[in-house]
């Protein structure tokens, strides 16, 4: 199964099956691969897990 890395308006990241429609509020970041590859990409990409709205405060 192919997954994609997605993120939301709070800059939170997750993986989602590439063949399924995205839930409302989530957008692809442009990376697809295996589950493990996507999780590794998130580790590199999502360096601050604090929600974006809290970082702006």
Backbone bond lengths (Angstrom), bond angles and torsions (degrees), N, CA, C in turn:
res aa  C-N    CA-C-N  psi(-1)  N-CA   C-N-CA  omega(-1)  CA-C   N-CA-C  phi
1 X - - - 1.453 - - 1.532 108.32 -
2 X 1.314 115.74 138.95 1.461 121.67 177.71 1.522 109.27 -97.95
3 X 1.323 115.42 134.75 1.457 122.17 177.63 1.519 109.39 -113.85
4 X 1.320 115.93 164.21 1.454 121.42 173.05 1.525 108.84 -130.13
5 X 1.326 115.31 152.15 1.459 120.94 175.70 1.521 106.96 -87.65
6 X 1.323 115.69 132.50 1.465 121.62 -179.24 1.525 109.33 -128.58
7 X 1.334 115.68 160.39 1.466 119.97 175.10 1.516 108.85 -144.46
8 X 1.342 114.98 162.38 1.459 120.18 -179.26 1.531 110.10 -117.32
9 X 1.315 116.53 -174.78 1.465 121.74 -176.77 1.523 112.37 -64.67
10 X 1.324 118.04 -20.76 1.467 122.23 177.52 1.527 111.31 -88.27
11 X 1.330 116.65 5.89 1.465 124.00 -178.81 1.526 111.86 63.07
12 X 1.327 116.33 29.34 1.458 121.79 173.31 1.526 107.19 -87.14
13 X 1.309 117.51 141.51 1.456 122.42 -176.34 1.521 110.97 -113.67
14 X 1.324 114.46 151.84 1.457 121.01 178.17 1.521 108.12 -156.90
15 X 1.334 115.77 175.74 1.458 119.70 171.85 1.519 108.02 -112.64
16 X 1.339 115.16 153.88 1.454 121.06 -178.47 1.522 107.98 -147.69
17 X 1.327 118.56 140.98 1.462 119.42 177.40 1.536 110.65 -56.83
18 X 1.327 116.06 128.88 1.467 120.94 -174.98 1.529 112.07 -63.45
19 X 1.323 117.54 -25.82 1.461 121.42 -176.91 1.527 113.20 -82.92
20 X 1.316 117.74 -9.71 1.471 120.86 -176.13 1.513 110.58 -102.01
21 X 1.336 117.66 147.37 1.468 120.19 175.26 1.530 109.85 -62.84
22 X 1.314 115.87 144.53 1.465 120.34 179.99 1.519 111.01 -73.72
23 X 1.330 117.13 145.93 1.464 119.95 173.38 1.530 109.08 -65.58
24 X 1.299 115.88 155.03 1.464 121.00 178.88 1.527 110.35 -57.12
25 X 1.319 115.82 135.12 1.455 121.03 177.02 1.521 114.43 92.73
26 X 1.311 118.20 -3.61 1.466 122.01 -179.84 1.521 109.80 -111.52
27 X 1.331 116.07 141.67 1.466 122.71 -178.95 1.525 109.38 -129.94
28 X 1.337 117.91 146.51 1.463 119.51 176.10 1.523 110.91 -71.54
29 X 1.325 116.82 147.56 1.468 120.79 175.84 1.525 111.10 -96.90
30 X 1.337 117.26 -8.50 1.460 120.86 176.87 1.515 115.31 104.11
31 X 1.329 118.03 9.60 1.464 120.77 178.78 1.514 109.33 -115.81
32 X 1.331 116.96 131.56 1.461 122.80 174.42 1.517 109.24 -130.06
33 X 1.319 116.10 151.67 1.461 120.98 177.40 1.511 110.18 173.71
34 X 1.316 115.20 -160.69 1.463 119.88 176.04 1.529 108.66 -71.35
35 X 1.311 115.51 170.06 1.467 119.87 177.73 1.527 110.00 -57.07
36 X 1.319 116.16 -46.30 1.463 121.17 -178.09 1.528 111.65 -64.24
37 X 1.338 116.91 -41.91 1.470 120.56 178.72 1.525 111.11 -63.39
38 X 1.327 116.40 -41.34 1.465 120.05 179.74 1.526 111.17 -66.74
39 X 1.325 117.28 -41.11 1.462 119.80 177.99 1.528 110.85 -64.34
40 X 1.331 117.24 -37.51 1.466 120.71 176.86 1.526 110.41 -65.60
41 X 1.333 117.41 -39.18 1.463 120.97 177.93 1.526 110.59 -63.59
42 X 1.325 117.11 -41.05 1.464 120.90 178.41 1.524 110.30 -61.99
43 X 1.327 117.43 -40.75 1.471 120.02 178.61 1.522 111.84 -58.54
44 X 1.324 116.86 -37.95 1.471 121.04 179.02 1.527 111.94 -76.54
45 X 1.319 116.61 -37.64 1.460 123.09 -171.66 1.532 112.88 -82.91
46 X 1.330 117.59 -38.40 1.463 122.66 -171.21 1.518 108.66 -102.45
47 X 1.312 116.29 81.57 1.461 121.27 -173.56 1.526 113.41 -86.22
48 X 1.323 118.09 -19.31 1.467 121.96 178.36 1.516 107.71 -128.01
49 X 1.337 117.10 105.75 1.462 119.74 -175.12 1.526 113.25 -79.40
50 X 1.320 117.60 0.13 1.456 120.66 176.24 1.529 108.61 -65.79
51 X 1.348 118.55 130.85 1.459 119.57 177.72 1.534 111.16 -54.75
52 X 1.308 116.39 144.94 1.456 122.65 -176.09 1.524 112.16 -55.08
53 X 1.332 117.49 -40.36 1.468 119.89 -179.02 1.528 111.61 -63.57
54 X 1.322 118.03 -32.26 1.468 121.31 177.76 1.520 111.77 -75.93
55 X 1.328 117.21 -30.23 1.465 120.80 178.49 1.517 111.27 -70.64
56 X 1.317 117.22 -26.81 1.465 122.17 -178.06 1.515 112.38 -79.72
57 X 1.320 117.21 -16.82 1.472 121.26 -176.01 1.507 111.95 -68.86
